[in-house]
Amino acid sequence: MKKRQIAILGSTGSIGTQALQVIEEHADRYEVYCLTANNRIELLAEQAHKFHPAAVVVANEARYDDLRRLMDDLPDVKVYAGARALDDIVQAEPIDMVLTAMVGFAGLSPTIHAIKARKAIALANKETLVVAGELICQLANQYHVPILPVDSEHSAIFQSLAGEGDNPIEKILLTASGGPFRQFTMEQLQHVTKADALRHPTWDMGAKITIDSATMMNKGFEVIEAKWLFGVNASQIQVLVHPQSIVHSAVQFCDGAVKAQLGVPDMRLPIQYAFSYPNRLPLSGSRLDFFAQKLEFFEPDLQKFRCLALAFEAILKGGNMPCIVNAANEIVNRGFLDDRCSFLQMSDIIAETMQRCTYSATPDYDTYIQTDAEARHIATELMVKGKDYSFKFRK
């Protein structure tokens, strides 16, 4: 059997490292063609020594020489650097599938290039659909490219829809753990630290996604992503806070039937399913024990978790508004991690950026690039001006 060639964009992150575990477990089926990272060149080089890809790419060009030195004993592995190299490598002829596990807006361009090269997409970079969902869906249809979701929630929806054909969806039930602050009061949220926010109760993720989970912006982005992946309206998506993270999401059909995908929290399962679809392969690890814990569901508090409300606003407004929200969120997320803004200020600054940034109802790719730059500039200025005032922008 010919091994499927996989390119992993973001191989040193949480999704990327677990994808490599899947590939290692099924080495008779999958092979790494390319590995990429932004800055973590030591781990990237270590992965290259273990998996012997055809190429590695470091997005940060300043790290190229250091990476090259770490790869001196692997002369057959080509080493590249820069954003252009990412766009080029995903088009390599041997590649069968591109796992887009990069974080943030940076994943958009290589995903577009991969689609145009007719590579199957295993999508873990939710910002790609948040920023440019309409464009990505148009391109996927034009080039007949499948987009297979890797997020646990969207994979669960995808699995629940398997075999349903054209049966209409009445509602998508998108589950959320609620993060570390689910039971906090507004008063308590004024004083949380990045260390508090990084202690996720269920999932082991990278810092950016973990903070987004704490604010529930991550869930807001998943609402936008679900709209494009499954062709539903925002009004058909209901967020359920489910602290146990056992029901990964569900679909309600027009006859009232609900199908859900359940399992222990393990990102290797949705990664592997995207690789092997429509087949299921054996996967090592623990299994779900229905007697171990109860399953609970709660409505999200949109006052405490304003970022989720802002994401719904963005999807209803449409156009480039989700792009604005994403750019502002990337700025404040980094600002919170760098102690330049408070937890509650993040949503304040995002909301103000939504008001100030230039709106376009019919954006194209160039508009997204311009919007991203403008929104980042506005959010940065607001963060600088408001760093000493906890509620400067709250209305």
N, C-alpha and C positions, 0 to 999 in steps of 0.2 A: 504494500500500500504506500503510495506517495505521501510523504509527510506534508502537512499543511504548513506553509511558511507564514510566520506571524511577526509583524513589526509592532513593537511596544513603545508608544510615545509616553514617556514618564515612567520608565522602568524602575526607578529608585524610590518611588512613592509607595503608599500602602497598596493600591490596586496593582501597580506594576510588579511589586515583589510577590504578591499572592498569585498573579498570573504566571509568573515563572515557576511557582510551586506546582501549578496545574500542568504546565508544560513538562516539568520534570517527572510528574507522576504518569504522564502519558507520552513519554518520549518516543514511543513507536508511532504516534499520530501527528505530533506537532514538533516544529523546529523554529528556533528564534532566527529571524533574518536580520533584524535591526533592533538595537536598544538605544534609547535616548534619555537624557536628563538635562536639567537646567544648570545645577551647580555641584551636585554630589558626585564628583568625579572618582573619588576613591571607591565608592560602592559600584559605580558604573563600570569601572575597570575590573573590579572583583567579579561582577556578573559576566563580563565579557570573557574572562579567563575560564569561567565555569561553563558557559553556554556556547562559546565560539561563534558569535554571529558573523554575518558578512560585513557588517558595518556598525559603528557607534557614532552618535551625534551628541555633542554638548551644546546646548542652546546659547550659553554664555560664552562668547568668543574669547573672552579674557582667560578662560580656563583651558583653552585648546592645548597650549604647550605643555601644561602640567599633565593633562590627560594623555597626550602623545608619549610623554616619558613613561607613564604608568603602563603604556601599551607596547613598549619597545620590543617585548618578547613575543608579541603576537603580530608578526609582519603581514599575515594574511587578512587581518581585520582592518578594514579601512576606517579612518578616523576623520570626522568632519565637525565643523562648528558653525553656529549661527542659525538664525531663523530661516534663511533661504535654504540651508542644507536640510532642515526639517521638511520643508515643502518638496524638495527634490527627492529625498530618500523614500518617501511614501509612494512615489510613483515607480519605484524599481520593479521591473517586470516579474521577478520570481515571487513577489509578495502576494499572498492570497487574502490576508485579513490584516487590518490595522486596528489595534487596540488603542483608542485615544484616551489615555489616562493622565494627560497633562492637566494642570489646574489652571482655571481662569481663561481669559480672553485669548491667551496665546495659543489655545487649542483650535481656534477657528480656522486659520489659514491652512495649516497642514491637513485638517479634516476635509476642507474644500478640495485641496489638491488630490487627496486620496480618492474622494468620490469621483472626480473627473478622470482619474486613472482606473476607474471601475474596480476599486478594491472594496471588499466587504468591510463594513465598519462595526466594530464592537465598541459601543459608545459609553465611556465612563466620564467624559468631560461634559457635564451638564450645561456649562456655560455656552457651548456651541449652539444648542437649541434655544437657550434663554436669549442670547444676543441676536441670533439670525435664524430662528426656526423656520420661517416661511421660505427663506432662500435655500436652506439646507434640504428641506423637503422637496422643493422644486428640482434641485440638482439630483437628489437621490432618485426621483421619478424619471428625470431626463436620462440619466446614465444607468438606470436599472440596477441600482446598488442597494442591497439590504442594509438597514441600520438595526443592529441587534442590541438592545439595552443591557447594560451591565449594572447600573444602580440596582440595589436589591429590590427596591419598590417597583421600579419599572419592569424589571425582569419578572417579578411576581405577577404583575398585570399581564405581561406578555405570555407567561405560562398559563394564566387563567383563561386567556383568550384562545389558546391552542385548541383546534377542533371546532371552534364556534362559527367558522365561516363568516358570513355577513350578518349574523344575528346582531341586532342593534344593542348598543350599550346604553343603559339608562343612567348609570352612575359609576364613577370610579371612586373607590374607597382607598385613599392614600394614607398609609399609616406613618406615624412619627413617634420616635421614642420620647420626645419632650425634652431631651437633653438634661443637663445637670440642674437646671433652674426651674423645672416644671412646677414645683411647689413653693417657689420663692414669692414673696410679696414685692410690690413696687419699691418699697423702702429698702428691702434687702438687695434688690437689683442695682440700686444706686451705688453699692459698695463692693460688688463682685470684682474679682481680679482675673487676669488672664490665666493664672494658675487654677482658679476655680473653674473657669470656662473650659479649660483643656482636660478636665477630668470627666470625660464622657462615661455615663453609667453602663453603656452596652458595647459600643463599637470602638475599635482601635483604628483611628484614621489620622491623616496628616493634620497639621495645625490649622490650616486655612478652613478645611471642611469641618473640623471640630468646632471652631468658633462659629461658623455658619449654622451648625446644628444647635449651638447654645442660643443663638438669636432666633432660630427657626427660619432664617433666610434660606437655608439649605432646602427646607421643605417648600418654601415659596418658589424657589427655582424648579423644584421637582414638579410643582403644579404646572408651571409654564412648559416644562419638558413633556409632561404627560399630554398636554393639549396637542402638541405637534406630533408626538409619537403615535397617538391613538385617535386623532381626529375628533376630539370632543371639545365642548365649550367649557369655560371656567366654571359655569353654573352646574356642570355635570361632575365636578370633582369635589369631593368632600374629604377634608383632612381629619383623621382620627388619631388622637394621642394614645399610643399603645406602649406603655413603658417596658413591657417584657420583650418587645421586638421579635415575637414569634410569628405572628401574622404579618407577612411582609408587604402585603396589599391585597386588594380584592376587587372584583368586578360584579356589579349588580346589573342584571339583564332586564329586558322589558316585561318579563313574566314574574319578576320579583326574586328570582333565583340569584344567589350570591355564590360565586366561586372564588376561593382564596388560595394562595400558596403559603404554606407554613414550613418552618424549619428552624433549626438553631441558627443564631447569628454567625454566619460564616460566608464571607464575600467570595470565597473560592467557588461556591456553588453557582451564583449567577455568572461569574467569569467563565467557568467551564461550560455552562449551558449555552452561552453566546458562541463559544468556540465550536461546540459539537452539534448545535441545533440542526435538524430536529431530533437528533438522537440524544439519549442520556447515557453517560458513562459512569462507571464506579468512581466514588470519591471517598477517600479516607476521612476519618473524623468522627465526632460524636453524633448521635442521633437524637431526635426530639423525644422527650419523655413527657407525655401528656399529664402525668400525675405529679410532676415536679413543682408546678406552680400554676396559679390561676391566671387567666387572661383578662386584662382590664382595658377599657376604652373610655376616653374622655374627649370633650370638645376642647379645642385650643383656645386660649385666652388671647384674643387679638389686641387687647390693650397692653398686656405685659409683653407680648411678642409682636410688636408693631411691624417688624420686618416682614412677617407673613402677610399682614394686611397690605403692606406696600406692594408686595409681589402681586397680590390679587388686583390692586389698582393698576399696576403696570400692564397686566395681561388684558384687562378690560379696555385700557386706553389704546393698546396695540402700538403699531408703528415701531419707532425706535425707543419707546419708553422702557421696555425690558433691558435694552442695551445700556440705557442711562443708569438704571438701577444696578445692573451688574458692575459697571465701571465704578460707581460710587461705593458699592459694597466692597470691592477689592481694595479701594483706598482705605476705608475705615476699618476693615478687617485687619489690614497690615498695621494701621495706626493703633488699634487696640492692642495688638501683640507687641508693639513697640512703646506702649504706655503713653501714646500721644492723644488718646481720647478715651472716654469712659465707655462702659458697656451700653448705657442708655443713649449716649451721644451718637452711637453708630446709626441708629434709626433716624435720629433728628437730622443728621447731616445728609443721609440718603433722601429723606423727604424734601429737604430744602433744595438739593441738587435736582430732583425731579421737577421742581417749580422753576428753576433758573435755566436749565439746559434747553437748547434749541430742539423743538419737537418736529419730527417728520412723520407724517402718516403713511408715506410710501417710500421707505428707505431702500437703497441698494447697498452693495458691498462698500462702496466709497463712503456712503453716509454712515455706515456702522463704524468705519475707521475714524471718521471725523467726530462722531458722537462720543465714541470711547475716549478720545483725547480731550474733548471739551468737558465731559462729565468728570474725568479724573482731575482736571485742572480746578474745576469748581469745588469739588469735594475736598481737595487738598487745601484750598484757600479757606474754606469753611472750618476745616479741622484746626488750622492754625489760629484763626480768629476766635474760635470757641473753646480752645483747650482749657481755659481757666473757668469756664462757666458750664456747669453740668447740664443746664436745660436752656441754654441760650436760644436754640432754634425750635424748641418745643412750642407748639401753638395750642 
